[in-house]
Amino acid sequence: MEDWKDGVDPELFNADLRPQDDVVLVGDIEAINPRGGKLTLKKGSFFKVRMLGGILFCRPKGGGKHDEIAVLPADFRNVQFLQLKVVPME
């Protein structure tokens, strides 16, 4: 089995719902709904995230703490930080 940390942004482990902790999914993820059951998070979805106890909690934009979905380490490589780039005006 390949190392699950390959391709994972190390900054993900410091995520705590800060403004810079917005992410986009680059692949579908089978996640755990804390209220019970599993659900599939679709590629291209946007979330705010926080790391707690080695599990990544994804909060939909505009959602509260009761809307968080848990993502296990094996799927961390499918999570990518949004990076806004400044384009110089000429």
N, CA, C and O atoms as CSV, one atom per row, in Angstrom:
chain,resi,resn,atom,element,x,y,z
A,1,MET,N,N,0.843,-1.184,0.000
A,1,MET,CA,C,0.000,0.000,0.000
A,1,MET,C,C,0.881,1.237,0.000
A,1,MET,O,O,1.864,1.298,0.738
A,2,GLU,N,N,0.536,2.227,-0.825
A,2,GLU,CA,C,1.336,3.449,-0.860
A,2,GLU,C,C,1.096,4.275,0.401
A,2,GLU,O,O,0.065,4.139,1.060
A,3,ASP,N,N,2.044,5.118,0.721
A,3,ASP,CA,C,1.955,5.964,1.905
A,3,ASP,C,C,0.830,6.979,1.719
A,3,ASP,O,O,0.828,7.709,0.727
A,4,TRP,N,N,-0.114,7.044,2.635
A,4,TRP,CA,C,-1.267,7.927,2.479
A,4,TRP,C,C,-0.863,9.394,2.505
A,4,TRP,O,O,-1.642,10.243,2.070
A,5,LYS,N,N,0.324,9.722,2.997
A,5,LYS,CA,C,0.758,11.116,3.074
A,5,LYS,C,C,1.295,11.641,1.746
A,5,LYS,O,O,1.466,12.850,1.591
A,6,ASP,N,N,1.563,10.757,0.788
A,6,ASP,CA,C,2.051,11.198,-0.523
A,6,ASP,C,C,1.012,12.103,-1.173
A,6,ASP,O,O,-0.154,11.732,-1.307
A,7,GLY,N,N,1.446,13.292,-1.574
A,7,GLY,CA,C,0.551,14.224,-2.251
A,7,GLY,C,C,-0.340,15.030,-1.329
A,7,GLY,O,O,-1.234,15.728,-1.809
A,8,VAL,N,N,-0.130,14.960,-0.011
A,8,VAL,CA,C,-0.941,15.708,0.943
A,8,VAL,C,C,-0.206,16.992,1.329
A,8,VAL,O,O,0.973,16.958,1.679
A,9,ASP,N,N,-0.913,18.122,1.261
A,9,ASP,CA,C,-0.343,19.404,1.659
A,9,ASP,C,C,-0.149,19.398,3.177
A,9,ASP,O,O,-1.125,19.237,3.909
A,10,PRO,N,N,1.093,19.570,3.677
A,10,PRO,CA,C,1.327,19.532,5.135
A,10,PRO,C,C,0.540,20.605,5.895
A,10,PRO,O,O,0.239,20.429,7.076
A,11,GLU,N,N,0.211,21.696,5.238
A,11,GLU,CA,C,-0.544,22.766,5.901
A,11,GLU,C,C,-1.955,22.316,6.276
A,11,GLU,O,O,-2.608,22.945,7.109
A,12,LEU,N,N,-2.420,21.239,5.668
A,12,LEU,CA,C,-3.745,20.703,5.980
A,12,LEU,C,C,-3.857,20.338,7.460
A,12,LEU,O,O,-4.938,20.426,8.043
A,13,PHE,N,N,-2.742,19.930,8.066
A,13,PHE,CA,C,-2.764,19.510,9.469
A,13,PHE,C,C,-2.876,20.686,10.440
A,13,PHE,O,O,-3.062,20.483,11.640
A,14,ASN,N,N,-2.763,21.928,9.922
A,14,ASN,CA,C,-2.923,23.128,10.751
A,14,ASN,C,C,-4.259,23.816,10.513
A,14,ASN,O,O,-4.509,24.880,11.079
A,15,ALA,N,N,-5.116,23.236,9.696
A,15,ALA,CA,C,-6.391,23.866,9.334
A,15,ALA,C,C,-7.280,24.035,10.561
A,15,ALA,O,O,-7.391,23.138,11.397
A,16,ASP,N,N,-7.913,25.211,10.651
A,16,ASP,CA,C,-8.788,25.486,11.795
A,16,ASP,C,C,-9.865,26.507,11.441
A,16,ASP,O,O,-10.104,27.444,12.203
A,17,LEU,N,N,-10.516,26.335,10.292
A,17,LEU,CA,C,-11.620,27.192,9.853
A,17,LEU,C,C,-11.224,28.654,9.674
A,17,LEU,O,O,-12.076,29.540,9.741
A,18,ARG,N,N,-9.933,28.913,9.446
A,18,ARG,CA,C,-9.487,30.280,9.184
A,18,ARG,C,C,-9.881,30.657,7.756
A,18,ARG,O,O,-10.219,29.788,6.953
A,19,PRO,N,N,-9.836,31.965,7.438
A,19,PRO,CA,C,-10.185,32.363,6.061
A,19,PRO,C,C,-9.349,31.651,5.004
A,19,PRO,O,O,-9.850,31.375,3.914
A,20,GLN,N,N,-8.100,31.351,5.297
A,20,GLN,CA,C,-7.244,30.669,4.320
A,20,GLN,C,C,-7.465,29.161,4.301
A,20,GLN,O,O,-6.797,28.456,3.544
A,21,ASP,N,N,-8.381,28.653,5.110
A,21,ASP,CA,C,-8.639,27.216,5.173
A,21,ASP,C,C,-9.820,26.795,4.300
A,21,ASP,O,O,-10.563,25.878,4.650
A,22,ASP,N,N,-9.983,27.464,3.172
A,22,ASP,CA,C,-10.980,27.066,2.178
A,22,ASP,C,C,-10.331,26.057,1.248
A,22,ASP,O,O,-9.198,26.244,0.805
A,23,VAL,N,N,-11.056,24.988,0.954
A,23,VAL,CA,C,-10.505,23.937,0.105
A,23,VAL,C,C,-11.480,23.586,-1.011
A,23,VAL,O,O,-12.669,23.899,-0.948
A,24,VAL,N,N,-10.950,22.938,-2.019
A,24,VAL,CA,C,-11.748,22.366,-3.096
A,24,VAL,C,C,-11.354,20.894,-3.191
A,24,VAL,O,O,-10.195,20.540,-2.971
A,25,LEU,N,N,-12.309,20.051,-3.517
A,25,LEU,CA,C,-12.021,18.623,-3.668
A,25,LEU,C,C,-11.584,18.358,-5.101
A,25,LEU,O,O,-12.251,18.780,-6.045
A,26,VAL,N,N,-10.467,17.661,-5.263
A,26,VAL,CA,C,-9.946,17.349,-6.593
A,26,VAL,C,C,-10.275,15.909,-6.993
A,26,VAL,O,O,-9.814,15.418,-8.024
A,27,GLY,N,N,-11.062,15.257,-6.179
A,27,GLY,CA,C,-11.519,13.898,-6.457
A,27,GLY,C,C,-12.690,13.586,-5.546
A,27,GLY,O,O,-12.834,14.203,-4.491
A,28,ASP,N,N,-13.527,12.639,-5.936
A,28,ASP,CA,C,-14.646,12.233,-5.084
A,28,ASP,C,C,-14.116,11.595,-3.802
A,28,ASP,O,O,-13.101,10.899,-3.818
A,29,ILE,N,N,-14.809,11.840,-2.695
A,29,ILE,CA,C,-14.411,11.304,-1.387
A,29,ILE,C,C,-15.604,10.625,-0.737
A,29,ILE,O,O,-16.702,11.180,-0.694
A,30,GLU,N,N,-15.380,9.428,-0.235
A,30,GLU,CA,C,-16.379,8.726,0.570
A,30,GLU,C,C,-16.169,9.194,2.008
A,30,GLU,O,O,-15.205,8.790,2.659
A,31,ALA,N,N,-17.065,10.042,2.503
A,31,ALA,CA,C,-16.900,10.667,3.819
A,31,ALA,C,C,-17.893,10.085,4.824
A,31,ALA,O,O,-18.817,9.354,4.471
A,32,ILE,N,N,-17.665,10.438,6.084
A,32,ILE,CA,C,-18.510,9.954,7.172
A,32,ILE,C,C,-19.373,11.103,7.668
A,32,ILE,O,O,-18.862,12.164,8.029
A,33,ASN,N,N,-20.669,10.891,7.684
A,33,ASN,CA,C,-21.587,11.867,8.243
A,33,ASN,C,C,-21.631,11.609,9.751
A,33,ASN,O,O,-22.039,10.524,10.164
A,34,PRO,N,N,-21.223,12.571,10.588
A,34,PRO,CA,C,-21.210,12.343,12.035
A,34,PRO,C,C,-22.573,11.976,12.611
A,34,PRO,O,O,-22.651,11.414,13.703
A,35,ARG,N,N,-23.640,12.284,11.893
A,35,ARG,CA,C,-24.980,11.917,12.371
A,35,ARG,C,C,-25.328,10.477,12.016
A,35,ARG,O,O,-26.388,9.968,12.382
A,36,GLY,N,N,-24.408,9.827,11.289
A,36,GLY,CA,C,-24.615,8.434,10.925
A,36,GLY,C,C,-24.588,8.230,9.426
A,36,GLY,O,O,-25.158,9.016,8.669
A,37,GLY,N,N,-23.932,7.186,9.010
A,37,GLY,CA,C,-23.881,6.847,7.599
A,37,GLY,C,C,-22.711,7.477,6.867
A,37,GLY,O,O,-21.885,8.172,7.457
A,38,LYS,N,N,-22.660,7.220,5.581
A,38,LYS,CA,C,-21.602,7.743,4.722
A,38,LYS,C,C,-22.252,8.513,3.588
A,38,LYS,O,O,-23.429,8.321,3.279
A,39,LEU,N,N,-21.470,9.386,2.974
A,39,LEU,CA,C,-21.927,10.095,1.807
A,39,LEU,C,C,-20.741,10.398,0.919
A,39,LEU,O,O,-19.596,10.392,1.372
A,40,THR,N,N,-21.011,10.660,-0.325
A,40,THR,CA,C,-19.947,10.950,-1.282
A,40,THR,C,C,-19.872,12.446,-1.502
A,40,THR,O,O,-20.853,13.083,-1.886
A,41,LEU,N,N,-18.687,13.002,-1.251
A,41,LEU,CA,C,-18.429,14.406,-1.539
A,41,LEU,C,C,-17.899,14.463,-2.960
A,41,LEU,O,O,-16.939,13.766,-3.289
A,42,LYS,N,N,-18.495,15.266,-3.790
A,42,LYS,CA,C,-18.174,15.296,-5.221
A,42,LYS,C,C,-16.990,16.201,-5.534
A,42,LYS,O,O,-16.792,17.241,-4.906
A,43,LYS,N,N,-16.221,15.781,-6.510
A,43,LYS,CA,C,-15.106,16.560,-7.030
A,43,LYS,C,C,-15.621,17.949,-7.421
A,43,LYS,O,O,-16.681,18.081,-8.034
A,44,GLY,N,N,-14.850,18.985,-7.053
A,44,GLY,CA,C,-15.229,20.358,-7.366
A,44,GLY,C,C,-16.006,21.053,-6.261
A,44,GLY,O,O,-16.298,22.243,-6.376
A,45,SER,N,N,-16.349,20.334,-5.185
A,45,SER,CA,C,-17.070,20.936,-4.062
A,45,SER,C,C,-16.121,21.789,-3.218
A,45,SER,O,O,-14.931,21.494,-3.113
A,46,PHE,N,N,-16.667,22.851,-2.618
A,46,PHE,CA,C,-15.883,23.760,-1.794
A,46,PHE,C,C,-16.309,23.639,-0.338
A,46,PHE,O,O,-17.493,23.498,-0.031
A,47,PHE,N,N,-15.305,23.697,0.572
A,47,PHE,CA,C,-15.570,23.595,1.999
A,47,PHE,C,C,-14.592,24.453,2.787
A,47,PHE,O,O,-13.532,24.834,2.289
A,48,LYS,N,N,-14.973,24.752,4.039
A,48,LYS,CA,C,-14.032,25.256,5.035
A,48,LYS,C,C,-13.640,24.022,5.830
A,48,LYS,O,O,-14.468,23.132,6.029
A,49,VAL,N,N,-12.396,23.949,6.290
A,49,VAL,CA,C,-11.961,22.738,6.989
A,49,VAL,C,C,-11.252,23.049,8.301
A,49,VAL,O,O,-10.734,24.145,8.516
A,50,ARG,N,N,-11.250,22.041,9.167
A,50,ARG,CA,C,-10.452,22.075,10.396
A,50,ARG,C,C,-9.988,20.652,10.675
A,50,ARG,O,O,-10.679,19.681,10.365
A,51,MET,N,N,-8.810,20.555,11.263
A,51,MET,CA,C,-8.235,19.254,11.616
A,51,MET,C,C,-8.448,19.059,13.108
A,51,MET,O,O,-8.171,19.953,13.908
A,52,LEU,N,N,-8.934,17.902,13.469
A,52,LEU,CA,C,-9.152,17.585,14.877
A,52,LEU,C,C,-8.893,16.099,15.075
A,52,LEU,O,O,-9.610,15.262,14.526
A,53,GLY,N,N,-7.876,15.771,15.855
A,53,GLY,CA,C,-7.565,14.379,16.155
A,53,GLY,C,C,-7.184,13.550,14.941
A,53,GLY,O,O,-7.438,12.345,14.913
A,54,GLY,N,N,-6.580,14.175,13.938
A,54,GLY,CA,C,-6.162,13.444,12.750
A,54,GLY,C,C,-7.266,13.212,11.735
A,54,GLY,O,O,-7.052,12.532,10.732
A,55,ILE,N,N,-8.442,13.770,11.982
A,55,ILE,CA,C,-9.555,13.666,11.051
A,55,ILE,C,C,-9.864,15.065,10.546
A,55,ILE,O,O,-9.875,16.021,11.322
A,56,LEU,N,N,-10.113,15.188,9.259
A,56,LEU,CA,C,-10.416,16.476,8.651
A,56,LEU,C,C,-11.932,16.654,8.628
A,56,LEU,O,O,-12.660,15.822,8.088
A,57,PHE,N,N,-12.390,17.746,9.220
A,57,PHE,CA,C,-13.816,18.049,9.237
A,57,PHE,C,C,-14.094,19.129,8.212
A,57,PHE,O,O,-13.526,20.219,8.276
A,58,CYS,N,N,-14.976,18.823,7.262
A,58,CYS,CA,C,-15.335,19.742,6.184
A,58,CYS,C,C,-16.692,20.357,6.483
A,58,CYS,O,O,-17.669,19.660,6.756
A,59,ARG,N,N,-16.722,21.672,6.425
A,59,ARG,CA,C,-17.958,22.401,6.677
A,59,ARG,C,C,-18.385,23.076,5.374
A,59,ARG,O,O,-17.628,23.872,4.820
A,60,PRO,N,N,-19.580,22.771,4.878
A,60,PRO,CA,C,-20.031,23.417,3.648
A,60,PRO,C,C,-20.081,24.932,3.824
A,60,PRO,O,O,-20.331,25.427,4.922
A,61,LYS,N,N,-19.841,25.664,2.740
A,61,LYS,CA,C,-19.906,27.127,2.805
A,61,LYS,C,C,-21.264,27.530,3.355
A,61,LYS,O,O,-22.296,27.088,2.849
A,62,GLY,N,N,-21.271,28.368,4.393
A,62,GLY,CA,C,-22.506,28.829,5.005
A,62,GLY,C,C,-23.066,27.864,6.040
A,62,GLY,O,O,-24.084,28.157,6.667
A,63,GLY,N,N,-22.422,26.724,6.227
A,63,GLY,CA,C,-22.907,25.728,7.184
A,63,GLY,C,C,-22.332,25.956,8.568
A,63,GLY,O,O,-21.357,26.691,8.727
A,64,GLY,N,N,-22.920,25.337,9.555
A,64,GLY,CA,C,-22.462,25.438,10.930
A,64,GLY,C,C,-21.773,24.163,11.378
A,64,GLY,O,O,-21.577,23.236,10.591
A,65,LYS,N,N,-21.405,24.128,12.667
A,65,LYS,CA,C,-20.673,22.967,13.173
A,65,LYS,C,C,-21.491,21.676,13.095
A,65,LYS,O,O,-20.921,20.585,13.088
A,66,HIS,N,N,-22.796,21.786,13.039
A,66,HIS,CA,C,-23.629,20.581,12.952
A,66,HIS,C,C,-23.710,20.033,11.525
A,66,HIS,O,O,-24.280,18.967,11.294
A,67,ASP,N,N,-23.138,20.769,10.578
A,67,ASP,CA,C,-23.141,20.332,9.177
A,67,ASP,C,C,-21.805,19.724,8.751
A,67,ASP,O,O,-21.623,19.405,7.576
A,68,GLU,N,N,-20.871,19.560,9.687
A,68,GLU,CA,C,-19.533,19.074,9.341
A,68,GLU,C,C,-19.544,17.607,8.938
A,68,GLU,O,O,-20.314,16.801,9.461
A,69,ILE,N,N,-18.668,17.287,7.996
A,69,ILE,CA,C,-18.535,15.939,7.467
A,69,ILE,C,C,-17.090,15.505,7.694
A,69,ILE,O,O,-16.170,16.277,7.422
A,70,ALA,N,N,-16.875,14.299,8.181
A,70,ALA,CA,C,-15.536,13.816,8.519
A,70,ALA,C,C,-14.886,13.112,7.330
A,70,ALA,O,O,-15.494,12.270,6.669
A,71,VAL,N,N,-13.606,13.495,7.077
A,71,VAL,CA,C,-12.817,12.876,6.016
A,71,VAL,C,C,-11.617,12.184,6.661
A,71,VAL,O,O,-10.883,12.801,7.432
A,72,LEU,N,N,-11.422,10.916,6.349
A,72,LEU,CA,C,-10.326,10.139,6.920
A,72,LEU,C,C,-9.025,10.373,6.157
A,72,LEU,O,O,-9.058,10.787,4.997
A,73,PRO,N,N,-7.876,10.114,6.794
A,73,PRO,CA,C,-6.567,10.396,6.184
A,73,PRO,C,C,-6.351,9.804,4.788
A,73,PRO,O,O,-5.652,10.409,3.976
A,74,ALA,N,N,-6.918,8.667,4.495
A,74,ALA,CA,C,-6.700,8.053,3.181
A,74,ALA,C,C,-7.184,8.944,2.035
A,74,ALA,O,O,-6.728,8.790,0.902
A,75,ASP,N,N,-8.100,9.871,2.315
A,75,ASP,CA,C,-8.639,10.743,1.274
A,75,ASP,C,C,-8.070,12.153,1.305
A,75,ASP,O,O,-8.515,13.005,0.535
A,76,PHE,N,N,-7.098,12.426,2.173
A,76,PHE,CA,C,-6.551,13.777,2.277
A,76,PHE,C,C,-5.948,14.263,0.957
A,76,PHE,O,O,-5.955,15.464,0.687
A,77,ARG,N,N,-5.431,13.358,0.135
A,77,ARG,CA,C,-4.788,13.795,-1.122
A,77,ARG,C,C,-5.810,14.363,-2.103
A,77,ARG,O,O,-5.428,14.998,-3.086
A,78,ASN,N,N,-7.097,14.146,-1.855
A,78,ASN,CA,C,-8.142,14.689,-2.723
A,78,ASN,C,C,-8.638,16.056,-2.261
A,78,ASN,O,O,-9.623,16.577,-2.785
A,79,VAL,N,N,-7.948,16.634,-1.274
A,79,VAL,CA,C,-8.312,17.945,-0.743
A,79,VAL,C,C,-7.190,18.917,-1.086
A,79,VAL,O,O,-6.019,18.638,-0.831
A,80,GLN,N,N,-7.553,20.060,-1.665
A,80,GLN,CA,C,-6.543,21.030,-2.073
A,80,GLN,C,C,-6.988,22.421,-1.628
A,80,GLN,O,O,-8.146,22.801,-1.803
A,81,PHE,N,N,-6.045,23.178,-1.047
A,81,PHE,CA,C,-6.359,24.542,-0.630
A,81,PHE,C,C,-6.634,25.414,-1.846
A,81,PHE,O,O,-5.987,25.281,-2.885
A,82,LEU,N,N,-7.601,26.304,-1.698
A,82,LEU,CA,C,-7.841,27.301,-2.741
A,82,LEU,C,C,-6.735,28.323,-2.637
A,82,LEU,O,O,-6.410,28.776,-1.539
A,83,GLN,N,N,-6.165,28.686,-3.730
A,83,GLN,CA,C,-5.093,29.679,-3.726
A,83,GLN,C,C,-5.483,30.786,-4.677
A,83,GLN,O,O,-5.565,30.600,-5.891
A,84,LEU,N,N,-5.723,31.944,-4.090
A,84,LEU,CA,C,-6.040,33.100,-4.905
A,84,LEU,C,C,-4.746,33.737,-5.361
A,84,LEU,O,O,-3.845,33.982,-4.559
A,85,LYS,N,N,-4.659,33.997,-6.629
A,85,LYS,CA,C,-3.440,34.582,-7.180
A,85,LYS,C,C,-3.717,36.010,-7.639
A,85,LYS,O,O,-4.742,36.291,-8.259
A,86,VAL,N,N,-2.806,36.884,-7.329
A,86,VAL,CA,C,-2.916,38.263,-7.750
A,86,VAL,C,C,-2.296,38.393,-9.133
A,86,VAL,O,O,-1.140,38.028,-9.345
A,87,VAL,N,N,-3.062,38.905,-10.051
A,87,VAL,CA,C,-2.562,39.111,-11.406
A,87,VAL,C,C,-2.247,40.593,-11.561
A,87,VAL,O,O,-3.138,41.429,-11.408
A,88,PRO,N,N,-0.991,40.934,-11.863
A,88,PRO,CA,C,-0.645,42.358,-11.977
A,88,PRO,C,C,-1.352,42.996,-13.169
A,88,PRO,O,O,-1.463,42.402,-14.241
A,89,MET,N,N,-1.823,44.217,-12.953
A,89,MET,CA,C,-2.463,44.995,-14.023
A,89,MET,C,C,-1.400,45.776,-14.758
A,89,MET,O,O,-0.498,46.340,-14.138
A,90,GLU,N,N,-1.495,45.815,-16.053
A,90,GLU,CA,C,-0.511,46.571,-16.830
A,90,GLU,C,C,-1.080,47.884,-17.293
A,90,GLU,O,O,-0.391,48.654,-17.962
